[in-house]
Amino acid sequence: MKKLYFVSALLIIASMILAACGGAPAPATEVMTEEAMTEAPTEAAATEAPATEAPADAVSVGQVTDLGGIDDKSFNAGAWAGVEQAIADFGVEGKYLESTQQSDYARNIQQFLDEDVDLIVTVGFLFGVDTAVAAKANPDTNFAIVDYSYPDCFGTDFVEGQTCGSASELPNVSGLTFATDQAAFLAGYAAAASTQTGKVATFGGINIPPVVIFMKGFQAGVNYYNAQNGTAVEVLGWDTATNDGAFTGNFDSLDDGRSFAESFVQEGADVIMPVAGPVGLGSAAYCQETASCWIIGVDVDWTVSAAEYTDVILTSVLKNVNVAVYDTTAAVVDGSFAGGVYVGTLENSGVGLAAVAGASDELNAELETITQGIIDGSISVE
């Protein structure tokens, strides 16, 4: 239980800073592809999309988006791709409501409650309080919240239902969280295998556990590559031993992203993983303009969300939101839904690594072997 609370705490803090940023796994689940992300409706009404056709007794799912909209090529689109897959596989009825301002959150949730939907999916940390309040008032309705979980009230300086959602787990809410260190481990290995200079780098927005978990996983992957290949690839920007490294102090300055990338390149790095939201786009621009470095994206496949930088994107560490939402919907369909914390892992395809640009067959085989090792426990990411 303590482990779950720890995972919850990490993901909550991450979401509060990085806002873009169930059941047992169902068979034939696929990670989110570019097509899945871009097929979300693009001409929807400002706040609502019509329900899909489904049998009268079908399970109904309602998604409430954050301010990014349904086709944001990020978490909203990913969640909807999971609903769409459930529509295709299970015949569920799916519908979404778009939020154009924060005051829409509670109103949209209430609309789905009035329609008596079976599962309400909310997207991101800004829904933390509204989702908890609605879930407590409607214990017979199932909820899932993306990149967030409960409890989210810690310490003594909080007001439950106002400054945080709940001081305990909610039995009718599944918090969809992600073990990003597993996928970052793979990214670190791929970076070490791809560097031409023997130096790679990572930096974050703020030194908080949910940012650092990417960086720790990345360094562990580089270290594993060195141990397996007798190399000495160096990681700039992070040191797990001291739990400190390079941080911009924000998640929105493209100029900081550019300057950090330039500094790392001057130190010899040619692969950089920014864990700082849009800041990383400044790094990608620098790498593209100078042809001096590769970028590793985080959260979603940057060849989709930032396609203009595809030529310098080595790979991306993925949170497969579509898989988490699909699995949660499947659990509602088969009656196994349970609240608490859903952790997306390599094993259940909740996290993953995007294709590595220019990877040899040998490297791809090594990454697959490592993936299986992490899943079966023979390789530790810590």
GUGU-377085 format. One record per atom (N, C-alpha, C): x, y, z; residue in one letter. Coordinates in steps of 0.001 Angstrom, whole numbers, plus 500000, padded with zeros to 6 digits. Each point is the difference from the previous one (the first is absolute). Last residue first. Layout:
! GUGU-377085
XYZa...
! end
This chain:
! GUGU-377085
516116500430488974e500367500878501110e501505499977500230e497391497314496848v500183501354499491v500452500946501104v500691494428499106s499410501035500859s500273501364499418s499594494645498144i500717501269499850i499269501038500853i498313495696500000s501422499652499980s500877501236499788s495014499628500085g500686500345501229g501477499691500001g496377499708496496d500102498809500846d500817500236501284d499275503616496880i498694499412500297i500126498795500948i503892502078498358i499333500870500957i498660499408500416i502345497740496671g500697499892501267g499385500879501079g498435500228495544q499561498761500631q500676499802501358q501373503688497471t498585500160500355t499502498758500727t504266499835498145i499967500795501236i498569500192500469i500626497885495875t500491499135501077t499953500732501340t498970502472496174e498930499037500275e500410499070501140e503185503016498425l498935500721500708l498844499069500334l503497498286497353e500460500238501368e498931500706500827e499209499375495420a499934498715500707a500437500165501447a500397503721497176n498581499705500247n499839498691500764n504310501178498585l499542500846501096l498537499733500324l501832497699496331e500635499557501238e499510500826501192e498709501169495628d499271498815500457d500557499512501331d500753505118499126s500336498762499310s499117498868500508s498699505396499907a500467498872500826a500292498780499139a498308504683498881g501244499422499511g500514498812500773g496460502672502567a500412500383498653a501335499363499643a496285497997503357v501273500723500074v500491500276498589v494792499282502111a501048499480499125a501235500886500070a497074500282504313a499716500145498574a501165499435499193a498563498375504981l500990500798499283l499606500046498537l496930499319504817g500749499362498933g501010500949499399g495535498845503890v501113500849499584v500755499268498901v496162497981501392g499635501335500453g501096501019499757g499657494998499188s500088500963498898s499537501398500402s500707496027502849n498620500195499535n499906501043498892n504307498806501732e499281498734499908e498584500176499484e502858503711500948l500359499344498745l499185498726499818l497542503455502998t501357499450499992t500338499477498609t496185503105503217g500377499585498662g501458499589499977g496297500126504060v501363500368499635v500298499452498612v495564501402503371y500427499215498841y501404500478499644y497010500420504744v501029500500499092v500302498981498918v495181500638502700g501379499934500441g500939500529498940g494921497385499626g500683501266500187g501416499797500478g497197496558496818a500277500281501405a500724501335500083a497173496329496302f500496501328500338f500200500142501503f498277496207497162s501129499881500923s500561501352500440s496348498670496676g499587500020501397g501122499924501002g499887500324494974d499969498628500534d499679499933501490d500116504250497678v499205499091499161v499899498618500620v502797503221501986v498591500340500227v499109499041499223v504572499595499294a499661499538501344a498553500338500360a501793501569495948a499816498553499934a499599499442501353a501187504524499759t498689499762499400t499695498513499917t504258501205501455t499010500379501004t498590499766499476t503590499346497054d499979498954501022d498953500291501064d500700503295496699y499414498795499415y499882498898501046y502251503917501206v498554500245499895v499293498778499420v504696499826500254a499433500083501347a498489500191499959a502384500089495932v499979498647500566v499347500012501373v500731504125497858n498939499239499323n499874498591500562n503504502871501411v498719500318500633v498875499204499366v505296499533500272n498952499559499084n498628500151500655n505027502275500355k498915499637500897k498816499649499095k505477500092498633l498555500120499827l499202499659501249l504992501874497838v499525499208501133v498497500214500102v503169500447495410s499210500668501035s499613498998501078s504074500980495800t498910499149500464t499212500809501026t503203502084497070l500536498641500032l498917499004500375l499799504944497546i499449499243501122i500504498560499922i500720503646496776v500980499977501090v499479499242501220v497467500578495872d501342499652499526d501053499990501095d495338501336500712t500190498558499845t501432499631499621t497450504305501067y501354499684500446y500342498520499833y495720501925498937e500933500859499280e501453499726500391e496154497899502117a500463499369498761a501010500843499238a497810499505504729a500914501057499538a500646499545498705a496725497238501927s499617501253500666s500876501179499582s500932495664498154v498602500337499742v499670501374500577v504206498109500625t499904500041498550t498565500264499563t501097499417504599w500245501348499484w500030500053498482w497423496804503608d500939499869498899d500193501365499344d498786499911505197v499370499544498762v501073499893498924v501509500521504560d498536499942500141d499296499461498761d504987502041499378v499375499343501142v498482500139499923v504861500101496529g498773500590500508g499461499229501194g505069500804497803i499087498946500439i498784500676500627i504031501639496202i499098500262501118i499201498740500320i505114501360497494w498721499318499956w499186500380501236w504162502924497388c499525499135501071c498674499345499645c502512503245497273s501046499597500933s499545498988501040s498105503054496205a500307498618499620a501077499400500904a497712504484500077t501452499794500023t500423498618499527t495365501396500253e500689501098499320e501497499764499899e497257496898502391q499675499994498576q500801501060499243q500363499747504699c500604498823499377c499758499983498499c497910503387502524y501449500194499945y500670498826499296y495408499704500785a500281501011498980a501499500227499858a498491497156503432a499844499367498690a500317500988498882a499932501619504396s501162499138499780s499941499358498621s496316502468501354g501118500902499756g501281499232499755g496217497644501314l499888500394498592l501082501011499631l499416498455504498g500747499090499141g499919500344498531g497436502259503345v501398500442500007v500823499159499024v495374499012501083p500316500754498788p501417500550499956p499617496351503607g498869500485499224g500451500746498756g503074497726502959a499614501358500391a498864500553499160a503835496387500050v498789499591500723v499400501284500563v503782498485495855p499404501011500876p498750499423500668p504527497805497644m498620499708500374m499489501088500948m504204499146496009i499468500743501147i498555499598500248i505051498881497183v498638499508500213v499489500654501283v504392500894498565d499316500023498706d498629499337500041d504268502555503296a498852499111499865a499391500097498613a503802502647501893g500279498780499264g498836499054499813g500504504638501904e500697499066500890e500246498650499338e497558503338497741q501346500541500195q500832499115500927q495487498953499395v500747499705498777v501430500515500126v497024501040503469f500354498580500002f500805499613498770f498366504422500280s501021499754501010s500438498541500015s496431501255497185e501265500555499512e501134499720500981e495629498831501281a500500499115498949a501349500483499484a497806502730503103f500467498774500643f500568499036498959f498009503969498448s501284500272500652s500552498762500700s495709499761497874r501059500234499020r501352500157500699r496194499676502686g500243498729499322g501132500111499002g498498503902502104d500769499164500921d500322498658499364d497216502863497599d501365500532500031d500882499185500939d495381499135499751l500714499426498865l501451500486499973l496520499640504228s500918500884499287s500753499268498886s496709498158503374d499417500680498853d500967500839499169d500193497540504465f499563499028498998f499449500677498749f503842500993504419n498696500292499402n499686498947498947n504113500126502435g499182500736500950g498651500379499458g503906497329498164t499738501354499500t499240500845501011t503627495847500829f498572500306499957f499794501448499563f503922495634500861a499706501255499316a498485500188499872a502024496993504025g500439500160498630g499609501350499454g499764495930504453d499978501383499545d500522500068498573d500143496324503436n498598500366499785n499872501457499568n503989497137500828t499768501229500763t498559500484499893t501257496009497789a500682499876501291a499760501223500879a498495499753495415t499126499324500953t500627499941501383t500681503580496006d500802499042500755d499103499384501068d499882503370495086w499354499276501101w500964499028500643w501204503005496359g498726500580500406g499270499280501106g503386497500496536l500062501373500489l498609500432500458l502702495061499161v498727500721500054v500238501384500590v503286496170497186e499781500894501136e498642500691499890e502613495158498247v499168501134499587v499630500810501240v503183496047499092a499974500983501087a499230501246499559a500487494170498840t500194501381499572t499938500930501208t499212494993499362g501351500419500356g500325501413499561g495750497377499697n500834500168498812n501418500477500296n496375499165503275q499855498912499038q501006500069498860q499756503400503381a500345498729500639a499971498845499013a498611504310498559n501443499970500265n500426498659500582n495412500731499363y500689499867498709y501511499898500226y497399500939503715y499836498605499604y500698499750498659y499832504399501617n500917499187500802n499927498529499607n496942502956498017v501357500248499501v501006499133500760v495604499880501533g500109499347498697g501365500179499375g498985502244504003a500128498562500251a500133499235498695a499146504635499801q501373499714500406q500213498509500254q495618501329498951f500888500268498872f501444499670500361f496709499834503372g499870498875499081g500952500123498827g499770503606502985k500614498834500633k499945498788499080k497781503840498597m501440500202499929m500758498849500644m495221500142500144f500462499846498615f501530500000499956f498060500967504095i499845498571499703i500390499694498550i499843504508501750v501243499274500249v499880498523499639v496194502766499870v500918500382498924v501263499154500106v496808499448503366p499454499508498727p500772500439498774p501434501432504560p500086498564499704p499425499569498652p502016504880500454i498948499339500757i499973498533499570i502600504614498629n500486498796500672n498927499451500946n499138502760495287i500201500242501428i500412498684500650i500122500210495266g499416501299500276g500261500407501435g503516496695497506g498595500067500377g499511501416500156g504018496774497141f499734501067500957f498501500054500262f504444496864497558t498592500170500326t499875501187500940t503832497334496284a499581500945501032a498504499930500234a504977497381497878v498584500277499801v499542500875501167v504915498055497446k499317500783501026k498544500226499593k503344497805497280g500201499369501293g499392500777501148g499937500737495040t500978500746500785t500318499344501338t496703498567496741q501269499952499291q501112500665500804q494961497416501246t500908501147500080t501278499756499198t496359496738500703s499932500880498825s501008501135500019s499196496647503520a500352499250498799a500127500905498778a498578501792504126a501392499569500128a500463499244498764a495484501255500223a500846501183499875a501473499614500058a496789496656500769a500025500380498585a500892501216499777a499298498623504436y500779498982499290y500133500371498522y497227502688502629g501402500187500361g500906499018499279g495352499543499516a500482501180499284a501470500260500305a497808496566502340l500211499613498606l500558501166499188l498762500936504364f501145499092500025f500341499566498576f496074502426500715a501174500868499945a501292499183500051a495844497803500531a500201500399498607a501223500899499856a498878498680504354q500246498803499203q500290500358498541q498694503333503138d501413499647500102d500329498760499188d495506501774500507t500793500548498909t501481499653500102t495184498327501707a501368499714500460a500984500447498922a494760501827501167f500903499363499044f501414499860500553f494090500771501158t501372500467500145t500943499128499183t494511501135501160l500810499408498940l501402500609500028l495705499070503567g501010500984499636g500982499380499029g494715498921501372s501283499405499634s500928501122499568s495266499610503186v500879500784499123v501292499238499751v496358498763503062n499390500084498672n500820500852499036n501229499211504661p499726498684499425p499378500024498616p503592503389502424l498568500001499724l499648498709499274l504114501688503697e499635499454498699e498484500025499850e501831503692503238s500064498538499925s499703499556498572s499857504557501385a501074499549500882a500147498483499996a498122503593496033s499653498990500993s501215499589500815s499785503969496832g498797499211499778g499606499086501133g502422505049500176c500364498651499552c498722499176499937c499700504507501123t501383500086499545t500543498642499564t495405499986501027q500265501367499546q501420500137499457q498143495950501897g498910500466499157g500174501416499505g502643498879504293e499478498952499123e498784500510499241e504172502698501927v498559499980500219v499415499015499004v505187500889502495f499153499783498837f498540500063500425f504763499710502451d499513501267499455d499206499760498713d502314496544502563t498896500544500807t499374501244499389t502497495569497510g500377500949501029g498780500486500759g498790498312495265f501114499577500835f500355501083501005f496282498199496001c500062500936501126c501072499511500974c498520497625496078d500788501150499561d500062501079501079d498986494140499276p499769501304500620p500900501090499429p498707497899496392y499675500351501384y500589498950500944y501251502002494662s499442498946500836s499744500527501396s501619501081494309y499663500505501331y499475498834500801y500663500106495149d501216500592500536d499781500630501369d495497498953497832v501273499765499319v501126500773500673v495183497754501821i500651501292499785i501415499754499499i494759497479500605a501442499832499799a500571501376499742a495111497519502222f500808501096499472f501417499507499721f494478498127501066n501427499739499857n500693501208499376n495340499598503160t500535500319498672t501500499760499990t497222499622503915d499631498921499083d500478500252498574d500527503138503750p500833498800500203p499667498848499065p499445505345500434n499351499018499123n500777498683500058n501352503849502476a498559500248500006a499227498962499189a504767499902500180k499480499796501356k498486500163500052k502206500921495943a500056498568500307a499453499706501386a500423504508498542a498918499312499288a499968498516500354a503501502579501795v498720500473500544v498841499255499350v504332499188498308a499804499412501325a498658500404500595a501262501921495883t499750498573499843t499721499345501347t501238504557499915d498652499801499458d499662498518499846d504415501234501430v498983500305501007v498608499692499475v503647499267496980g500176499260501246g498907500228501016g501013501706495310f498742499346500356f500046499352501384f503772502082497923l499025501054500297l498640499431500367l503751497224498557f499989500397501405f498958501047500328f499249496513495761g501019500881500539g499742500537501393g496153497959496975v501372499996499488v500857501061500679v495299496449500647t500477501382500019t501496500004499739t495437496551499392v501447500139499910v500346501478499971v495703496479501479i500374501370499666i501516500106500072i496001495892499501l501382500360500320l500251501426499539l495615498171499686d500601498979500863d501420500333500431d495740503504498935v500999499196499297v500678499064500992v496032503356500298d500174498689500616d500976499118499229d498443504758499514e499723499028498938e500230498568500470e500941503627502871d498576500107499677d499586498990498931d504554500379501057l499279499400501127l498495500025499738l502739502184496945f500106498552499847f499313499271501153f500169504639500255q499176499613498854q500057498492499779q502777501918503293q498602499901500427q499095499601498847q504538500848499100i499869498772500794i498541499798500395i500978504008497888n500030498879499058n499898498660500715n500252503913502651r498758499993499228r499954498817499028r503940500845502507a498935499457500849a498683499908499238a503595501912497579y500329498666500475y498851499386500794y500299504573498086d499267498968499254d500187498622500613d502285503966501492s498655499904500569s499146498973499263s504399501162498515q499995499093501135q498620499846500628q500338500990494783q500480500709501172q499843499081501201q498957498374495802t500672501188499485t500494500907501115t498656494462498999s500001501103500956s500774501168499409s497142495473497888e501205500816500045e499824501148500987e497898494806499476l499645501399500181l501290500790500110l498374494795497869y500888500899500720y499386501393500095y498746494273499190k499664501403499798k501019500846500734k498357494455498544g501013500964500394g499608501415499650g498236494483500821e499572501310499523e500994501028500505e501112494648498916v499567500958501001v499507501270499316v501783495603498190g498708500588499687g499496500966501051g504300497406499598f498961499580500947f498614500552499688f504071500817497291d500168498644500514d498818499506500820d500198504481498023a500183499008498940a500003498577500544a499788503581503050i498785500022499177i500083498899498946i503792500781502558a498991499258500762a498667499971499264a503461502556498189q500328498591499869q498992499134500748q499578504638500399e499642499565498651e500331498520499779e501322502056504048v498542499840499950v499582499468498626v504505501063500515g499661498825500795g498510499736500013g501550503894497945a500370498849499180a499707498705500740a499437504028502310w498897499753499067w500308498829499072w503358501436502991a498883499418500742a498845499666499057a503648502258498134g500357498639500381g498882499304500741g499583504562498867a499874499160498818a500323498545500328a500633503082503445n498584499957499625n499779499073498814n504494500775501434f499240499138500891f498511499942499659f502794501714496070s500617499701501284s499017499175500818s499145502329495806k501142499135499711k500778499678501273k495708502486499496d501224500667500429d501275499220499684d494759499803499306d501018499664498996d501325500688500305d496086500519502818i500024498577499700i501108499622499028i500493504305503394g499081499521498976g500246498557499614g502087503151503448g500686499748498739g499095499511498890g498847500890504739l499883501136499094l500692499783498663l498263495664502513d500490501242500584d500003501061498904d496416495893499923t501352500429499668t500423501181500866t496540495659500594v500042501454500127v501434500452499756v496804495372498748q501302500619500265q499840501509500075q496805495217500490g500047501419499709g501348500577500381g497221494986498896v501205500666500481v499945501457499595v496648495177500577s500197501350499480s501210500648500675s497831494738498764v500700500839500963v500256501361499366v495810497157498211a501448500100499922a500548500854501133a495322498668498621d500566499580501276d501523500091500017d497421501218496103a499373500705501115a500636499648501335a502983499720495534p498802499350500513p499491500703501247p502668503080496687a500316498800500760a498702499365500468a502504504589497159e498911499032500005e500433498748500753e502139504759501319t500058499021498941t498803499062500105t499956505222501669a500304498639500423a500050499085498786a501159505283499534p498877499085500143p500452498618500396p502614504453501527a499936499146498822a498847499040500189a501583505171502189e499384498687500078e500076499269498670e501548504619501107t500024499336501296t499512498571499972t500559502905496045a500927500590500957a500072499206501287a498803497293495629a499437501198500596a500914500462501116a502409497234496235a498990499808501025a499453501336500453a503373498390496563e498977500991499750e498866499861500997e503822497091499847t500601501324499944t498977501087499734t500472494553502150p499235500981499246p500651501371500060p503149495759500353a499007500596500871a499285501096499246a503738497474498297e498660499711499533e498925500534500916e504845500184500710t499516501035499105t498622499717499458t502297497009503023m499968501313500612m499343501019499097m500667495567498500a499030500001501095a499879501375500607a503233499291496654e498647500009499456e498970500077501104e504528499600501170e499715501329499468e498584500067499474e500564496410503692t500715500306498785t499680501417499572t499868497047504840m499407501038499191m500882500304498803m499913495055502138v500399501322500427v499437501013499015v497438495361500856e501101500562499262e500352501365500564e497336494960501367t500116501428500228t501223500514499267t498074495353500412a500099500726498738a500023501501500194a498056497457504184p500794499485498897p499987500931498812p499548501905505020a499172499257499058a500870499511498859a501239501178505382p500201500295498594p499122499131499118p498281501144504894a501075499215499429a500129500314498528a497897503950502672g499844498549500006g501204499308499441g499904504474502302g499157499324499100g500093498512500080g508948519392494510c500464498677500175c499361499756500807c499502503107498717a500328500364498635a499356501266499525a501540498990504979a498769499865499229a500276500379498559a503120499615504015l500212499691498592l498726499824499210l500365500987504831i500976500865499369i499985499857498491i497149497468502781m499765501376500420m500980500959499344m500394495308499333s498887500566499265s499785501457500358s503282497563502351a500365500191498599a498899500682499238a499200498757504422i500878501165499934i500381500279498556i497442496157500770i499236501210500307i500876501224499832i501946495736499585l499222500387498825l499204501263500240l502541498151503580l500852500412498891l499190500521498837l497709498148503681a500594501297500309a500853500508498854a498149495676499685s498985501042499890s500615501368500206s502728496262500685v499753500216498573v499002501124499807v500691498701504383f501187500667499471f499839500295498523f496674497499502163y499926501401500404y501182500776499445y499981495399499316l498988500659499182l499886501466500363l502840497384502571k500559500163498658k499012500716499100k498714498794504334k500881501154500010k500574500264498620k497402496156500561m499173501203500000m500861501252500000m
! end
